Amino acid sequence: MTPIDRVYGFVFRGALAKEAVSAVLKASREKEDQDADVGALLAIDELDERFVSDAKRMSMVYVLIAAFENSVRELISSTLREEIGEQWWEMSVSEKIRSAAKSRMDEEEKVRWHTPRGTDPINFTMLPNLLNIIRQNQDHFPIIPNIDWAANIFDAIERSRNVIMHSGQISRRDMARLGTFIRDWAAQVYS
C-alpha cells in the first residue's frame, strides 16, 4: 500500500466515522425531541424537579420489570398454547387465577374511556400468579428445572416491582441484584 493509499484510506475512514457520529447525534436529538413532546403532553414541567429526577432514575428499573413480566407472559402463552392447544387458559390455569384475571378484566371494561392493559386474560394476571401458572404446569416447562430457583427470581422482582410501582426508589444494591437475576433467567430460559 502506497503512502497516498494510506492517506486516502485514513480520510475515507474519517469520513465514515464522521457520518456515523452524525447519525448517532441525529438519532439522539430525535429521541430528545420525542421525550420533550411526551413530557409536554404529560405536563412534567409542572411537577417538583426533585420528584421528576428521582422517577427518571427509577424508569430503567420499571423498563426491566415490565419487559420481564411481559416476556414471562409470552413464555407461558406460547409454551402452553403449543403444548395444550388454544384452550390452554381454561385447561391449565387454576380457577382462582382465572377468576382474579376475569375480575380485573371486568373492572377495566367498565372504564371504556381508558386504554385497557390488553385483551388476553394473561395480561391481567399478576406476577406471583404467573409463577403459579408455571408451577401448576411444570411438566410443560422443562426449561425451568427448579421451581424454587424461579421463585427466588420472581420474589426479588416482585419486591422491587412493588417499590417502583408505588413511586418508591430502590437502591443500587437492589438494582444489581435484579440485574443478576435477569441475567440468570435469560441464560436459562432464552439461551
Secondary structure, 3 states (H helix, E strand, C coil): CCHHHHHHHHHHHHHHHHHHHHHHHHHHHHHHHHHHHHHHHHCHHHCCHHHHHHHHHHHHHHHHHHHHHHHHHHHHHHHHHHHHCCCHHHHHCCHHHHHHHHHHHHHHHHCCCCCCCCCCHHHHCCHHHHHHHHHHCHHHCCCCCCHHHHHHHHHHHHHHHHHHHCCCCCCHHHHHHHHHHHHHHHHHHCC
